[in-house]
């Protein structure tokens, strides 16, 4: 553990870091993010789109400033983790996400996404209604392995329990190929409740992995 860092809610001033966190968490051990691949856009253009989406600050999915907690040292962000309660505002997160991208991407990129959707849907897993969802964990390299992930997860669990006492389960979806994140969540008490595997090489090409898992932790 490192004692210097603290945890706080993200704010508009953190958008640059949240963009970086989102893109890096989305890369799944490779040099390009899933968003760049499935929308056929450069990382530079993706950053522009994500900035616009974060500025909208729509709650209920991961691309929202209010959805993140930040770990920081001397006011400098070193890590971030996003969370939300699935369907709390009446719309599932995947519809909020695609609606956000439709608002700021040229139509040809949305058409491209729709054309490859059957490929990526081979490993799609539905999120459970009214569950705490985790997404986009990122810690700067020099601070990894020092307990930052555990601190962010525990802080989110505490915040969620106090704000939404009816919530009984926390879930995260990730690829088993992302070994660091997978094993971190196992150590934190998450266990696999659903798994989807595809041997289609295009699945791994577009989204970086072929085995997607839903992991769950009970909230007491």
RACORMO-V471519 format. One record per backbone hydrogen bond with DSSP energy under -0.5 kcal/mol. CO is the residue of the C=O (numbers start at 1). NH is the residue of the N-H. Records with the same first field share a line. If there is no record, write none. Layout:
CO = NH, NH
//
This chain:
6 = 72
8 = 70
11 = 14
12 = 15
14 = 18
15 = 19
16 = 20
17 = 21
18 = 22
19 = 23
20 = 24
21 = 25
22 = 26
24 = 27
25 = 28
26 = 34
33 = 37
34 = 38
35 = 39
36 = 40, 41
42 = 46
43 = 47
44 = 48
45 = 49
46 = 50
47 = 51
48 = 52
49 = 53
50 = 54
51 = 55
52 = 56
53 = 56, 57
54 = 65
62 = 64
64 = 67
65 = 68
67 = 83
68 = 10
69 = 81
70 = 8
71 = 78, 79
72 = 6
73 = 76
75 = 77
76 = 73
78 = 140
79 = 71
80 = 138
81 = 69
82 = 135
84 = 86, 133
85 = 88
86 = 130
87 = 90
91 = 87
92 = 95, 96
93 = 97
94 = 98
95 = 99
96 = 100
97 = 101
98 = 102
99 = 103
100 = 104
101 = 104, 105
106 = 109, 110
107 = 111
108 = 112
109 = 113
110 = 114
111 = 115
112 = 116
113 = 116, 117
116 = 119, 120
117 = 121
119 = 122
120 = 123
121 = 124
128 = 131
131 = 86
132 = 171
133 = 84
134 = 173
135 = 82
138 = 80
140 = 143
141 = 144
143 = 146
146 = 2
147 = 151
148 = 152
149 = 153
150 = 154
151 = 155
152 = 156
153 = 157
154 = 158
155 = 159
156 = 160
157 = 161
158 = 162
159 = 163
160 = 164
164 = 167
168 = 219
169 = 132
170 = 217
171 = 134
172 = 215
174 = 213
175 = 178
177 = 179
178 = 182
179 = 183
180 = 184
181 = 185
182 = 186
183 = 187
184 = 188
185 = 190
186 = 189
191 = 216
194 = 214
196 = 212
199 = 201
200 = 203, 204
201 = 205
202 = 206
203 = 207
204 = 208
210 = 198, 212
211 = 176
212 = 196
213 = 174, 215
214 = 193, 194
215 = 172
216 = 191
217 = 170
218 = 220
//
